[in-house]
Amino acid sequence: MALDRWIALIILVMSLGYAYTAFFTMDGALAPFMRNNPIWPSTFPKVLSVMAIIAALIILLGFEKNEKPREEDPSVIVYRRLLEYQVVPALTLIGLMIAYALLLRPIGFLAATVGFLTIGSLVLGERRLHILIPVAVIAAGSIWYLVQEVLGIFLRPWPAFMGV
């Protein structure tokens, strides 16, 4: 079985567990007044799990492929040559995501997000810092403003030691 089908099988198993949780266990602790609402807290997880199951089944059963893939096709992932792909940047980005999650509270949202966007773009190959840094600052500031001011969800913008 090809690598994409193995990954689809793993996603299918995870999605089935997520769907079981969304359909059978999430709504048990709902308050009585919320049971009459048309949209429950489990509505989005239910939709997401069904969509993931459908997508995984499409890949697993091979409906997305029109013809048999050839080994010469660069878009086909050959699991025997997995180490020839860009594994180091991918693992670096995963480590950067973990560092972002761990640094979000200590250094604040703005610094962590600007750092993540800047370093992540450098890992992916962007070298124009005069464009990269202002875009990262504007993106982080815009997201903070939307979450904090528009949605009204507190998001610590500065490091914890500043007390803001």
C-alpha positions as YAML, in Angstrom:
chain: A
units: angstrom
residues:
- id: 1
  name: MET
  ca: [0.00, 0.00, 0.00]
- id: 2
  name: ALA
  ca: [1.27, 3.47, -0.89]
- id: 3
  name: LEU
  ca: [2.36, 5.99, 1.72]
- id: 4
  name: ASP
  ca: [-0.62, 8.27, 1.08]
- id: 5
  name: ARG
  ca: [-3.01, 5.42, 1.80]
- id: 6
  name: TRP
  ca: [-1.20, 4.52, 5.04]
- id: 7
  name: ILE
  ca: [-1.49, 8.14, 6.14]
- id: 8
  name: ALA
  ca: [-5.17, 8.15, 5.13]
- id: 9
  name: LEU
  ca: [-5.71, 5.01, 7.21]
- id: 10
  name: ILE
  ca: [-4.12, 6.68, 10.26]
- id: 11
  name: ILE
  ca: [-6.24, 9.80, 9.72]
- id: 12
  name: LEU
  ca: [-9.34, 7.63, 9.34]
- id: 13
  name: VAL
  ca: [-8.71, 5.86, 12.66]
- id: 14
  name: MET
  ca: [-8.08, 9.19, 14.42]
- id: 15
  name: SER
  ca: [-11.19, 10.71, 12.82]
- id: 16
  name: LEU
  ca: [-13.34, 7.78, 13.90]
- id: 17
  name: GLY
  ca: [-12.18, 8.25, 17.50]
- id: 18
  name: TYR
  ca: [-12.83, 11.99, 17.23]
- id: 19
  name: ALA
  ca: [-16.29, 11.33, 15.76]
- id: 20
  name: TYR
  ca: [-17.15, 8.92, 18.57]
- id: 21
  name: THR
  ca: [-16.17, 11.59, 21.08]
- id: 22
  name: ALA
  ca: [-18.10, 14.31, 19.24]
- id: 23
  name: PHE
  ca: [-21.27, 12.30, 18.74]
- id: 24
  name: PHE
  ca: [-21.51, 10.31, 21.96]
- id: 25
  name: THR
  ca: [-19.54, 11.87, 24.82]
- id: 26
  name: MET
  ca: [-19.38, 15.65, 24.32]
- id: 27
  name: ASP
  ca: [-23.08, 16.38, 24.78]
- id: 28
  name: GLY
  ca: [-23.53, 14.40, 27.98]
- id: 29
  name: ALA
  ca: [-22.45, 17.27, 30.23]
- id: 30
  name: LEU
  ca: [-24.55, 19.96, 28.53]
- id: 31
  name: ALA
  ca: [-26.66, 22.16, 30.75]
- id: 32
  name: PRO
  ca: [-30.42, 21.56, 30.34]
- id: 33
  name: PHE
  ca: [-31.05, 25.02, 28.87]
- id: 34
  name: MET
  ca: [-28.48, 24.40, 26.13]
- id: 35
  name: ARG
  ca: [-30.18, 21.22, 24.89]
- id: 36
  name: ASN
  ca: [-32.81, 23.30, 23.07]
- id: 37
  name: ASN
  ca: [-30.24, 25.32, 21.09]
- id: 38
  name: PRO
  ca: [-29.95, 24.56, 17.37]
- id: 39
  name: ILE
  ca: [-26.16, 24.64, 17.52]
- id: 40
  name: TRP
  ca: [-24.34, 22.86, 20.32]
- id: 41
  name: PRO
  ca: [-20.66, 23.04, 21.29]
- id: 42
  name: SER
  ca: [-20.22, 19.69, 19.55]
- id: 43
  name: THR
  ca: [-21.64, 20.83, 16.18]
- id: 44
  name: PHE
  ca: [-18.32, 21.88, 14.64]
- id: 45
  name: PRO
  ca: [-16.46, 18.76, 15.86]
- id: 46
  name: LYS
  ca: [-19.23, 16.61, 14.38]
- id: 47
  name: VAL
  ca: [-19.00, 18.30, 10.99]
- id: 48
  name: LEU
  ca: [-15.20, 18.24, 11.08]
- id: 49
  name: SER
  ca: [-15.06, 14.53, 11.95]
- id: 50
  name: VAL
  ca: [-17.51, 13.58, 9.18]
- id: 51
  name: MET
  ca: [-15.55, 15.62, 6.62]
- id: 52
  name: ALA
  ca: [-12.26, 14.03, 7.75]
- id: 53
  name: ILE
  ca: [-13.74, 10.54, 7.51]
- id: 54
  name: ILE
  ca: [-15.03, 11.21, 4.00]
- id: 55
  name: ALA
  ca: [-11.69, 12.67, 2.87]
- id: 56
  name: ALA
  ca: [-9.73, 9.77, 4.36]
- id: 57
  name: LEU
  ca: [-12.04, 7.23, 2.71]
- id: 58
  name: ILE
  ca: [-11.68, 8.96, -0.66]
- id: 59
  name: ILE
  ca: [-7.89, 8.71, -0.42]
- id: 60
  name: LEU
  ca: [-7.94, 5.21, 1.08]
- id: 61
  name: LEU
  ca: [-10.20, 3.81, -1.63]
- id: 62
  name: GLY
  ca: [-8.28, 5.61, -4.38]
- id: 63
  name: PHE
  ca: [-11.13, 7.69, -5.82]
- id: 64
  name: GLU
  ca: [-8.93, 10.77, -6.16]
- id: 65
  name: LYS
  ca: [-6.59, 9.12, -8.66]
- id: 66
  name: ASN
  ca: [-7.52, 9.21, -12.33]
- id: 67
  name: GLU
  ca: [-4.68, 7.05, -13.58]
- id: 68
  name: LYS
  ca: [-1.99, 4.83, -12.20]
- id: 69
  name: PRO
  ca: [0.88, 7.02, -10.90]
- id: 70
  name: ARG
  ca: [4.29, 6.61, -12.45]
- id: 71
  name: GLU
  ca: [7.51, 6.54, -10.46]
- id: 72
  name: GLU
  ca: [8.88, 9.44, -12.55]
- id: 73
  name: ASP
  ca: [6.09, 11.79, -11.47]
- id: 74
  name: PRO
  ca: [7.59, 14.27, -8.96]
- id: 75
  name: SER
  ca: [4.25, 14.74, -7.18]
- id: 76
  name: VAL
  ca: [4.14, 11.07, -6.13]
- id: 77
  name: ILE
  ca: [5.68, 10.33, -2.74]
- id: 78
  name: VAL
  ca: [7.80, 7.20, -2.88]
- id: 79
  name: TYR
  ca: [8.20, 5.91, 0.66]
- id: 80
  name: ARG
  ca: [11.42, 4.08, -0.23]
- id: 81
  name: ARG
  ca: [13.07, 7.45, -0.94]
- id: 82
  name: LEU
  ca: [11.53, 9.30, 2.02]
- id: 83
  name: LEU
  ca: [14.88, 10.60, 3.30]
- id: 84
  name: GLU
  ca: [15.53, 12.35, -0.03]
- id: 85
  name: TYR
  ca: [12.70, 14.79, 0.63]
- id: 86
  name: GLN
  ca: [12.97, 18.01, 2.63]
- id: 87
  name: VAL
  ca: [12.71, 16.35, 6.03]
- id: 88
  name: VAL
  ca: [14.91, 18.81, 7.96]
- id: 89
  name: PRO
  ca: [12.79, 21.92, 7.18]
- id: 90
  name: ALA
  ca: [9.62, 19.99, 8.00]
- id: 91
  name: LEU
  ca: [10.99, 18.82, 11.35]
- id: 92
  name: THR
  ca: [12.32, 22.32, 12.02]
- id: 93
  name: LEU
  ca: [8.84, 23.77, 11.46]
- id: 94
  name: ILE
  ca: [7.32, 21.20, 13.82]
- id: 95
  name: GLY
  ca: [9.89, 22.11, 16.46]
- id: 96
  name: LEU
  ca: [9.18, 25.79, 15.83]
- id: 97
  name: MET
  ca: [5.45, 25.18, 16.39]
- id: 98
  name: ILE
  ca: [6.19, 23.48, 19.69]
- id: 99
  name: ALA
  ca: [8.47, 26.34, 20.73]
- id: 100
  name: TYR
  ca: [5.74, 28.84, 19.75]
- id: 101
  name: ALA
  ca: [3.21, 27.06, 21.95]
- id: 102
  name: LEU
  ca: [5.64, 26.96, 24.88]
- id: 103
  name: LEU
  ca: [6.73, 30.59, 24.52]
- id: 104
  name: LEU
  ca: [3.29, 32.09, 23.97]
- id: 105
  name: ARG
  ca: [2.67, 32.96, 27.63]
- id: 106
  name: PRO
  ca: [6.20, 33.82, 28.81]
- id: 107
  name: ILE
  ca: [7.09, 36.25, 26.00]
- id: 108
  name: GLY
  ca: [3.59, 37.27, 24.95]
- id: 109
  name: PHE
  ca: [1.52, 36.85, 21.82]
- id: 110
  name: LEU
  ca: [3.08, 39.59, 19.74]
- id: 111
  name: ALA
  ca: [6.72, 38.58, 20.22]
- id: 112
  name: ALA
  ca: [5.99, 34.85, 19.89]
- id: 113
  name: THR
  ca: [3.92, 35.31, 16.74]
- id: 114
  name: VAL
  ca: [6.37, 37.68, 15.05]
- id: 115
  name: GLY
  ca: [9.22, 35.31, 15.91]
- id: 116
  name: PHE
  ca: [7.33, 32.26, 14.65]
- id: 117
  name: LEU
  ca: [6.33, 33.92, 11.38]
- id: 118
  name: THR
  ca: [9.82, 35.32, 10.78]
- id: 119
  name: ILE
  ca: [11.82, 32.20, 11.61]
- id: 120
  name: GLY
  ca: [9.28, 29.95, 9.87]
- id: 121
  name: SER
  ca: [9.52, 32.01, 6.70]
- id: 122
  name: LEU
  ca: [13.32, 31.90, 6.87]
- id: 123
  name: VAL
  ca: [13.19, 28.10, 7.20]
- id: 124
  name: LEU
  ca: [10.93, 27.94, 4.14]
- id: 125
  name: GLY
  ca: [13.38, 30.01, 2.11]
- id: 126
  name: GLU
  ca: [12.25, 33.63, 2.28]
- id: 127
  name: ARG
  ca: [15.27, 35.93, 2.47]
- id: 128
  name: ARG
  ca: [13.84, 39.44, 2.02]
- id: 129
  name: LEU
  ca: [13.83, 40.61, 5.63]
- id: 130
  name: HIS
  ca: [12.79, 44.15, 4.70]
- id: 131
  name: ILE
  ca: [9.44, 42.70, 3.57]
- id: 132
  name: LEU
  ca: [9.23, 39.74, 5.93]
- id: 133
  name: ILE
  ca: [9.49, 41.54, 9.28]
- id: 134
  name: PRO
  ca: [6.89, 44.28, 8.58]
- id: 135
  name: VAL
  ca: [4.45, 41.69, 7.25]
- id: 136
  name: ALA
  ca: [4.95, 39.55, 10.37]
- id: 137
  name: VAL
  ca: [4.45, 42.56, 12.66]
- id: 138
  name: ILE
  ca: [1.31, 43.68, 10.82]
- id: 139
  name: ALA
  ca: [-0.11, 40.14, 10.79]
- id: 140
  name: ALA
  ca: [0.54, 39.57, 14.50]
- id: 141
  name: GLY
  ca: [-0.84, 42.98, 15.43]
- id: 142
  name: SER
  ca: [-3.94, 42.51, 13.29]
- id: 143
  name: ILE
  ca: [-4.68, 39.09, 14.75]
- id: 144
  name: TRP
  ca: [-4.15, 40.38, 18.28]
- id: 145
  name: TYR
  ca: [-6.47, 43.33, 17.63]
- id: 146
  name: LEU
  ca: [-9.21, 41.10, 16.18]
- id: 147
  name: VAL
  ca: [-9.05, 38.59, 19.02]
- id: 148
  name: GLN
  ca: [-8.66, 41.13, 21.83]
- id: 149
  name: GLU
  ca: [-10.80, 44.04, 20.75]
- id: 150
  name: VAL
  ca: [-13.33, 42.64, 18.27]
- id: 151
  name: LEU
  ca: [-13.98, 39.22, 19.83]
- id: 152
  name: GLY
  ca: [-13.32, 40.39, 23.38]
- id: 153
  name: ILE
  ca: [-11.06, 37.46, 24.27]
- id: 154
  name: PHE
  ca: [-8.11, 38.43, 26.48]
- id: 155
  name: LEU
  ca: [-4.83, 37.67, 24.78]
- id: 156
  name: ARG
  ca: [-1.67, 38.76, 26.59]
- id: 157
  name: PRO
  ca: [0.25, 40.85, 24.04]
- id: 158
  name: TRP
  ca: [3.41, 41.44, 26.09]
- id: 159
  name: PRO
  ca: [5.63, 39.22, 28.25]
- id: 160
  name: ALA
  ca: [4.26, 38.10, 31.60]
- id: 161
  name: PHE
  ca: [6.86, 40.03, 33.63]
- id: 162
  name: MET
  ca: [5.55, 43.35, 32.24]
- id: 163
  name: GLY
  ca: [2.28, 42.82, 34.12]
- id: 164
  name: VAL
  ca: [0.08, 44.10, 31.29]
...
